Amino acid sequence: MLSVGGWGLAARIGTQGEWRAELVDLIGMADQRELPEMFVELLDMSKTYIRQETIEPAKKLGRTAGMSIAGAVLLALGAVFVVAAVYGLFQQVIFDLESEWFDILSRVVAFAVAALGAGLIMWRINSHG
C-alpha cells in the first residue's frame, strides 16, 4: 500500500491497468463512456450561460434604448408644438397689428423662448453630469 498525495488514501500498485483505474477513481476522472454525455451537458450549460449573460441583458438594453428614443422623439415633438403655440400667441393676440415688423418680432420671441428652453435643459444636464 502506498499513500498517494499525502491524503492518506491508499492505492494498490499492481499491474498498470489496475493502477490507472485506481488513479482515475482517486482523482475523479470521467470514464470514456461518459464523455459524450458530459460533452452534451457542457454544451447545454454553455448555451444557458450565453443566453443568461448576453442575450437577456441585450434584450433589456434594447427595450431601454427603444423607450429612451421614443421619449426623446415625443419630447422634441412637444417642444416644436410649444414653440409653434408661442409664435401663434404672439402673432394673433399680442401683436395683432397689420405690420410686417410685428410678424418678425413674434418669430424672434418664439426663437428666444426656444433658445431659453434649450439653454435651460443644457444647464440642467451639465449641472447633474
C-alpha positions in Angstrom: 0.0 0.0 0.0 1.2 3.5 -0.9 -0.2 6.8 0.4 -0.9 9.0 -2.7 -0.5 12.7 -2.5 -0.3 12.8 1.3 -4.1 12.5 1.6 -3.9 9.2 3.4 -5.7 7.4 0.5 -4.2 4.1 -0.2 -3.7 3.0 -3.8 -2.7 -0.5 -4.6 0.1 -0.8 -7.0 -0.3 -3.9 -9.2 -0.5 -4.0 -12.9 -0.6 -0.8 -14.9 -4.3 -1.2 -15.7 -5.2 -1.6 -12.1 -3.1 1.3 -11.0 -4.6 3.5 -13.8 -8.1 2.5 -12.8 -7.3 3.2 -9.1 -5.8 6.6 -10.0 -8.9 7.5 -12.2 -11.2 6.7 -9.3 -8.9 8.6 -6.9 -8.9 11.9 -8.9 -12.4 11.7 -10.2 -11.8 11.5 -13.9 -14.6 10.5 -16.2 -14.8 7.2 -17.9 -14.6 7.2 -21.7 -18.2 6.1 -21.9 -19.3 9.2 -20.0 -17.6 11.7 -22.3 -20.4 12.1 -24.9 -22.9 12.7 -22.1 -20.6 15.2 -20.4 -20.0 17.0 -23.8 -23.7 17.4 -24.3 -24.1 18.6 -20.7 -21.2 21.1 -21.3 -22.9 22.4 -24.5 -26.3 22.8 -22.7 -24.6 24.6 -19.8 -22.7 26.9 -22.3 -25.9 27.7 -24.1 -27.7 28.6 -20.9 -24.8 30.7 -19.7 -24.6 32.6 -23.0 -28.3 33.2 -23.0 -28.3 34.3 -19.4 -25.3 36.6 -19.6 -25.5 38.1 -23.1 -28.9 37.7 -24.8 -31.1 38.6 -21.9 -29.2 41.8 -20.9 -29.1 42.8 -24.6 -32.9 42.4 -24.8 -33.3 44.6 -21.7 -30.9 47.1 -23.2 -32.8 47.2 -26.4 -36.1 47.8 -24.6 -34.5 50.6 -22.6 -32.9 52.2 -25.7 -36.2 52.0 -27.5 -38.1 53.7 -24.7 -35.4 56.4 -24.5 -35.6 57.1 -28.2 -39.4 57.2 -28.1 -39.3 59.6 -25.2 -36.8 61.8 -26.9 -38.9 62.0 -30.0 -42.0 62.8 -28.1 -40.2 65.5 -26.1 -38.8 67.1 -29.3 -42.3 67.0 -30.8 -43.7 68.6 -27.7 -41.1 71.3 -27.9 -42.0 72.1 -31.5 -45.6 72.4 -30.6 -44.8 74.7 -27.7 -42.7 77.0 -29.9 -45.5 77.0 -32.5 -48.0 77.9 -29.8 -45.8 80.7 -28.5 -45.4 82.0 -32.1 -49.2 81.8 -32.7 -49.9 83.5 -29.3 -47.6 86.4 -30.1 -48.8 86.8 -33.7 -52.6 86.5 -33.0 -53.1 88.0 -29.6 -50.3 90.3 -28.5 -49.1 91.7 -31.8 -52.4 91.9 -33.6 -51.4 94.7 -35.9 -51.0 94.5 -39.6 -47.3 95.2 -39.7 -44.6 93.1 -41.1 -42.3 94.1 -38.2 -44.7 92.6 -35.7 -44.6 89.3 -37.6 -40.8 89.3 -37.5 -41.0 90.3 -33.8 -43.3 87.3 -33.0 -40.8 85.0 -34.7 -37.9 86.5 -32.7 -39.9 86.0 -29.5 -40.7 82.4 -30.4 -37.0 81.8 -31.2 -36.0 83.3 -27.9 -38.4 81.1 -26.0 -37.0 78.0 -27.8 -33.4 79.1 -27.1 -34.2 79.8 -23.5 -35.8 76.3 -23.1 -32.8 74.6 -24.8 -30.4 76.6 -22.6 -32.3 75.6 -19.5 -32.1 72.0 -20.5 -28.4 72.1 -21.2 -27.7 73.9 -18.0 -29.6 71.2 -16.0 -27.8 68.4 -17.9 -24.4 69.9 -17.2 -25.2 70.6 -13.5 -26.0 66.9 -12.9 -23.3 65.4 -15.0 
